[in-house]
Amino acid sequence: MVDHKHYTYRVTWSEDDGEYVALCAEFPSLSYLAPEQTAALKGLIKLVGEVVADMSANGEQVPVPLASREFSGKFQVRIPPEQHRNLAIQAAEQGVSINRLVSSKLA
């Protein structure tokens, strides 16, 4: 069974609600509001734990935590040909590959 504490959590202030909202990247439909940051996080961790237990009990596929997933370091992006040309020019001018140029821009 997946450890629900290994998911990716974050807490941010919600101006609309006037409280902190906790979110989980692996469960984008879930959130938890509380007046204190720690209470919002603890509430969501508990809620996610309940959801994971329920999903497991019903034979549903439980999301794998992002921290446990393997990433290849590769992804493809489609861009307009003119943008591709401009990147190729920039890379050539800097004496680097397009991959290295785009990687540095993303960093």
PEGI-V652133 format. One record per residue. RES is the residue in one small letter. SS is DSSP state (H for helix, E for strand, L for the rest). BURIAL is I if it has 24 or more other C-alpha atoms within 12 Angstrom, else O. D_FIRST is the distance of its C-alpha to the first C-alpha in Angstrom with 2 decimals. Layout:
RES	SS	BURIAL	D_FIRST
RES	SS	BURIAL	D_FIRST
//
This chain:
m	L	O	0.00
v	L	O	3.79
d	L	O	6.47
h	H	I	8.94
k	H	I	11.77
h	H	O	11.62
y	L	I	13.00
t	L	I	16.76
y	E	I	18.76
r	E	I	22.52
v	E	I	25.13
t	E	I	28.56
w	E	O	31.62
s	E	O	32.39
e	L	O	36.15
d	L	O	36.11
d	L	O	34.09
g	L	O	35.55
e	E	O	32.17
y	E	I	29.29
v	E	I	26.57
a	E	I	23.03
l	E	I	21.30
c	E	I	18.01
a	L	O	18.60
e	L	I	15.45
f	L	I	16.35
p	L	O	20.16
s	L	O	20.98
l	L	I	19.76
s	E	I	22.02
y	E	I	23.13
l	E	I	26.75
a	E	I	28.17
p	L	O	31.48
e	L	O	29.96
q	H	I	27.68
t	H	O	25.47
a	H	O	25.23
a	H	I	24.21
l	H	I	21.40
k	H	I	20.17
g	H	I	20.50
l	H	I	18.49
i	H	I	15.60
k	H	I	15.61
l	H	I	16.04
v	H	I	13.20
g	H	I	10.89
e	H	O	12.59
v	H	I	12.38
v	H	I	8.62
a	H	O	8.54
d	H	O	11.52
m	H	O	10.44
s	H	O	7.55
a	H	O	10.36
n	L	O	12.80
g	L	O	11.32
e	L	O	11.68
q	L	O	10.55
v	L	I	8.59
p	L	I	10.66
v	L	O	10.04
p	L	O	11.55
l	H	O	15.19
a	H	O	15.23
s	H	O	12.94
r	L	O	15.04
e	L	O	18.11
f	L	O	21.40
s	L	O	24.61
g	L	O	26.98
k	L	O	28.75
f	L	O	29.13
q	L	O	32.10
v	L	O	34.12
r	L	O	37.04
i	L	O	40.01
p	L	O	43.60
p	H	O	45.95
e	H	O	48.09
q	H	O	45.22
h	H	O	44.31
r	H	O	47.97
n	H	O	48.09
l	H	I	45.07
a	H	O	46.69
i	H	O	49.89
q	H	O	48.22
a	H	O	46.40
a	H	O	49.67
e	H	O	51.56
q	H	O	49.08
g	L	O	48.97
v	L	O	45.21
s	L	O	43.02
i	H	O	41.77
n	H	O	38.21
r	H	O	39.11
l	H	O	41.00
v	H	O	38.22
s	H	O	35.62
s	H	O	37.93
k	H	O	38.47
l	H	O	34.76
a	L	O	34.37
//
